[in-house]
Amino acid sequence: MSRIESTFAALKAQDKTGLVTFITAGDPAPELTVPLMHALVEGGANVLELGVPFSDPMAEGPVIQRACERALAFGIGLPDVFNFVREFRQKDATTPVVLMGYANPIERIGPDNFIRLAKEAGVDGAIVVDYPPEECASFAEAMRADGLDLIFLLAPTSTTARIQQVAQYGSGFSYYVSLKGVTGAGTIDTEDVARRVATIREHVKLPIGVGFGIRDGATARAVAEVADAVVIGSRIIQELESVPKDQAVDAVRAFTTTIRTALDA
């Protein structure tokens, strides 16, 4: 059982909703990435998504685009991301870490090398936005063979055929994108989310995390009624943008605590 599977099993046993949080590696400064990861866990995050900076993040809205630009200005690349995870693992051997990004950096080093380096660093899985399931069956199989999970996105526009492909190739959990468009855009319609998640569950037996549009405790709590986990990213980046760097760790910990409190209420 992977670390992600174990985490969701434990959450289910406790009748709790998971909290998945996102930051971009290297933002707002490289030396803050690992302290921020620990702060998110201290605030109540159950799974960490660590964004791999990329120059053309097609699924991201302006907030995460800015985070990528700041990280790239520091020269942060995939080797640095592995080093951040490796350092994080020195103090935390249990919290799952999922790398979220795009195919280009993986293709550049080669999928087999990516899997090997990710496992060595202590990574638990990956979300690759532009890897459609029908084109990466062998990659998903290789990931699973090394105990890593490949997590796929589903959207309001996903067909039944696509949902079934995700059920076939995905592992760990499935990520339902609650909005049409990019991260940080629009307002979530919780009734529509409930209908879509119910349809997904007819085919996908993995836990379902819901993201895009969750900005506060109230929306997190509403989504928690139908999801196994809520995913928050842009709102955390905005929190980082709103405070000086020396206050970033405390601010992120405090914000995450408010979400965890709402989920547990």
Secondary structure per residue as TSV (DSSP state, phi and psi in degrees):
chain	resnum	aa	ss	phi	psi
A	1	M	-	360.0	128.7
A	2	S	-	-71.9	166.1
A	3	R	H	-61.2	-35.8
A	4	I	H	-67.5	-46.3
A	5	E	H	-59.5	-43.5
A	6	S	H	-62.5	-40.1
A	7	T	H	-64.0	-46.3
A	8	F	H	-69.1	-33.2
A	9	A	H	-64.2	-41.3
A	10	A	H	-66.6	-39.5
A	11	L	H	-62.5	-43.4
A	12	K	H	-62.7	-41.0
A	13	A	H	-63.5	-30.3
A	14	Q	T	-92.2	0.6
A	15	D	T	56.7	44.8
A	16	K	-	-118.9	152.0
A	17	T	-	-91.7	135.6
A	18	G	E	-74.0	152.1
A	19	L	E	-119.7	116.2
A	20	V	E	-108.7	124.2
A	21	T	E	-118.4	149.8
A	22	F	E	-123.0	134.0
A	23	I	E	-135.7	160.2
A	24	T	E	-93.1	128.2
A	25	A	T	-58.2	129.0
A	26	G	T	93.2	-7.3
A	27	D	-	-110.2	133.9
A	28	P	S	-84.9	-5.3
A	29	A	-	-158.3	143.3
A	30	P	G	-55.2	-38.8
A	31	E	G	-70.8	-10.0
A	32	L	G	-95.1	-11.9
A	33	T	H	-59.6	-52.4
A	34	V	H	-66.9	-44.7
A	35	P	H	-57.6	-36.1
A	36	L	H	-66.9	-39.4
A	37	M	H	-60.0	-45.0
A	38	H	H	-65.9	-37.7
A	39	A	H	-64.5	-37.7
A	40	L	H	-62.7	-42.9
A	41	V	H	-65.2	-43.1
A	42	E	H	-61.8	-31.1
A	43	G	H	-79.7	-10.8
A	44	G	T	119.1	8.5
A	45	A	-	-69.4	140.9
A	46	N	S	-101.5	-28.9
A	47	V	E	-136.6	136.3
A	48	L	E	-105.0	127.3
A	49	E	E	-99.5	124.9
A	50	L	E	-113.6	113.1
A	51	G	E	-72.9	133.7
A	52	V	-	-90.0	114.8
A	53	P	-	-56.6	137.3
A	54	F	-	-146.5	145.9
A	55	S	S	-75.6	-18.0
A	56	D	-	-135.9	66.1
A	57	P	-	-78.5	87.5
A	58	M	T	-63.4	-24.9
A	59	A	T	-90.7	-3.8
A	60	E	-	-98.0	142.4
A	61	G	-	-80.9	-175.4
A	62	P	H	-57.2	-34.4
A	63	V	H	-64.6	-52.2
A	64	I	H	-75.1	-28.0
A	65	Q	H	-58.6	-44.3
A	66	R	H	-63.0	-39.5
A	67	A	H	-61.7	-42.6
A	68	C	H	-61.8	-43.0
A	69	E	H	-63.1	-41.6
A	70	R	H	-64.4	-42.6
A	71	A	H	-65.9	-42.3
A	72	L	H	-64.6	-32.2
A	73	A	H	-64.1	-26.0
A	74	F	T	-85.3	-2.9
A	75	G	T	80.1	22.0
A	76	I	-	-75.3	128.1
A	77	G	-	-132.5	-174.1
A	78	L	H	-57.6	-40.0
A	79	P	H	-59.9	-37.2
A	80	D	H	-66.4	-38.9
A	81	V	H	-61.7	-44.3
A	82	F	H	-59.8	-39.8
A	83	N	H	-65.7	-37.3
A	84	F	H	-61.3	-45.2
A	85	V	H	-64.6	-42.0
A	86	R	H	-59.9	-42.3
A	87	E	H	-67.3	-41.2
A	88	F	H	-58.7	-40.1
A	89	R	H	-66.5	-17.5
A	90	Q	T	-63.9	-27.1
A	91	K	T	-116.2	-16.3
A	92	D	-	-135.1	107.8
A	93	A	S	-100.7	2.1
A	94	T	S	-117.6	-32.2
A	95	T	S	-73.1	124.1
A	96	P	-	-64.7	142.0
A	97	V	E	-122.5	123.2
A	98	V	E	-114.1	127.5
A	99	L	E	-84.9	131.5
A	100	M	E	-119.1	127.6
A	101	G	E	-175.4	-144.8
A	102	Y	-	-128.8	165.8
A	103	A	H	-67.5	-33.3
A	104	N	H	-52.9	-51.8
A	105	P	H	-61.0	-34.2
A	106	I	H	-69.6	-44.8
A	107	E	H	-64.3	-31.9
A	108	R	H	-66.0	-41.1
A	109	I	H	-92.2	-13.2
A	110	G	-	96.5	132.7
A	111	P	H	-55.7	-40.4
A	112	D	H	-64.9	-41.8
A	113	N	H	-64.4	-39.8
A	114	F	H	-58.4	-47.6
A	115	I	H	-62.1	-44.8
A	116	R	H	-62.1	-48.1
A	117	L	H	-68.2	-36.5
A	118	A	H	-64.5	-45.3
A	119	K	H	-64.0	-43.1
A	120	E	H	-61.0	-34.8
A	121	A	H	-78.3	-21.7
A	122	G	T	103.4	18.2
A	123	V	-	-73.4	148.7
A	124	D	-	-109.4	-19.0
A	125	G	E	-175.7	-179.4
A	126	A	E	-147.9	145.9
A	127	I	E	-115.7	117.2
A	128	V	E	-115.3	103.8
A	129	V	T	-55.6	-41.6
A	130	D	T	-103.3	27.1
A	131	Y	-	-104.7	94.2
A	132	P	-	-70.3	147.0
A	133	P	G	-59.0	-34.1
A	134	E	G	-70.0	-12.1
A	135	E	G	-108.4	1.4
A	136	C	-	-138.1	38.0
A	137	A	H	-59.9	-42.6
A	138	S	H	-68.8	-36.2
A	139	F	H	-65.3	-44.3
A	140	A	H	-61.2	-40.8
A	141	E	H	-65.7	-41.3
A	142	A	H	-65.7	-38.3
A	143	M	H	-60.5	-50.4
A	144	R	H	-61.6	-36.1
A	145	A	H	-61.5	-28.2
A	146	D	T	-101.2	14.5
A	147	G	T	78.9	17.6
A	148	L	-	-107.3	149.1
A	149	D	E	-104.1	136.6
A	150	L	E	-104.8	117.8
A	151	I	E	-106.9	129.4
A	152	F	-	-107.3	152.9
A	153	L	E	-90.8	141.6
A	154	L	E	-123.7	149.9
A	155	A	-	-132.1	169.2
A	156	P	T	-57.1	-23.4
A	157	T	T	-93.2	-0.7
A	158	S	-	-64.6	132.3
A	159	T	-	-81.0	167.6
A	160	T	H	-59.9	-38.2
A	161	A	H	-62.3	-42.5
A	162	R	H	-66.4	-41.2
A	163	I	H	-59.8	-41.1
A	164	Q	H	-67.1	-34.4
A	165	Q	H	-64.8	-42.1
A	166	V	H	-63.2	-39.1
A	167	A	H	-62.5	-33.3
A	168	Q	H	-77.1	-42.0
A	169	Y	H	-104.0	-22.5
A	170	G	-	-79.8	159.9
A	171	S	-	-151.4	168.1
A	172	G	S	86.5	-80.1
A	173	F	-	-157.5	167.6
A	174	S	E	-109.6	145.1
A	175	Y	E	-111.6	110.8
A	176	Y	E	-92.4	120.5
A	177	V	E	-84.8	112.1
A	178	S	-	-76.9	-12.2
A	179	L	S	-124.9	149.3
A	180	K	S	-79.7	125.9
A	181	G	S	123.9	-156.6
A	182	V	S	-101.1	171.5
A	183	T	T	-61.0	143.8
A	184	G	T	80.3	4.4
A	185	A	-	-106.9	139.6
A	186	G	S	79.8	178.2
A	187	T	-	-117.2	135.1
A	188	I	-	-73.4	139.2
A	189	D	-	-105.2	100.1
A	190	T	H	-68.0	-29.9
A	191	E	H	-66.8	-41.4
A	192	D	H	-66.1	-40.2
A	193	V	H	-58.4	-43.3
A	194	A	H	-60.3	-42.3
A	195	R	H	-65.7	-44.6
A	196	R	H	-66.4	-42.4
A	197	V	H	-64.5	-38.0
A	198	A	H	-61.4	-39.7
A	199	T	H	-66.1	-43.1
A	200	I	H	-61.2	-40.8
A	201	R	H	-65.5	-18.7
A	202	E	T	-65.7	-22.2
A	203	H	T	-120.1	-32.5
A	204	V	-	-105.4	122.3
A	205	K	-	-95.2	-3.0
A	206	L	S	-73.6	160.0
A	207	P	-	-58.8	148.4
A	208	I	E	-112.2	120.8
A	209	G	E	-100.7	141.3
A	210	V	E	-118.2	128.6
A	211	G	E	-138.4	-177.9
A	212	F	S	73.4	111.8
A	213	G	S	97.8	-2.6
A	214	I	-	-91.9	115.2
A	215	R	-	-122.9	-14.2
A	216	D	S	-155.4	179.0
A	217	G	H	-62.5	-35.6
A	218	A	H	-66.7	-47.0
A	219	T	H	-69.3	-35.4
A	220	A	H	-62.2	-44.0
A	221	R	H	-64.5	-40.4
A	222	A	H	-64.4	-43.9
A	223	V	H	-67.7	-33.0
A	224	A	H	-61.6	-20.0
A	225	E	T	-65.4	-25.1
A	226	V	T	-123.6	-10.9
A	227	A	-	-110.9	159.4
A	228	D	S	-84.8	-20.2
A	229	A	E	-155.7	151.6
A	230	V	E	-109.3	145.9
A	231	V	E	-119.0	126.5
A	232	I	E	-127.0	127.9
A	233	G	-	-132.4	-66.4
A	234	S	H	-56.6	-40.2
A	235	R	H	-63.4	-33.9
A	236	I	H	-69.6	-40.7
A	237	I	H	-61.7	-40.5
A	238	Q	H	-62.0	-37.1
A	239	E	H	-61.8	-42.0
A	240	L	H	-64.4	-36.6
A	241	E	H	-72.0	-18.9
A	242	S	T	-91.6	-5.5
A	243	V	S	-129.8	156.2
A	244	P	-	-61.3	156.8
A	245	K	G	-59.5	-33.0
A	246	D	G	-73.8	-7.2
A	247	Q	G	-108.5	0.6
A	248	A	H	-61.5	-46.0
A	249	V	H	-63.4	-46.2
A	250	D	H	-64.9	-39.1
A	251	A	H	-64.6	-43.1
A	252	V	H	-67.9	-40.5
A	253	R	H	-61.0	-45.1
A	254	A	H	-65.0	-43.4
A	255	F	H	-63.6	-44.7
A	256	T	H	-61.1	-37.1
A	257	T	H	-61.5	-38.0
A	258	T	H	-64.7	-37.3
A	259	I	H	-69.9	-45.0
A	260	R	H	-61.0	-40.6
A	261	T	H	-62.2	-42.6
A	262	A	H	-63.9	-41.4
A	263	L	H	-65.5	-34.1
A	264	D	H	-89.1	-6.7
A	265	A	-	-64.7	360.0
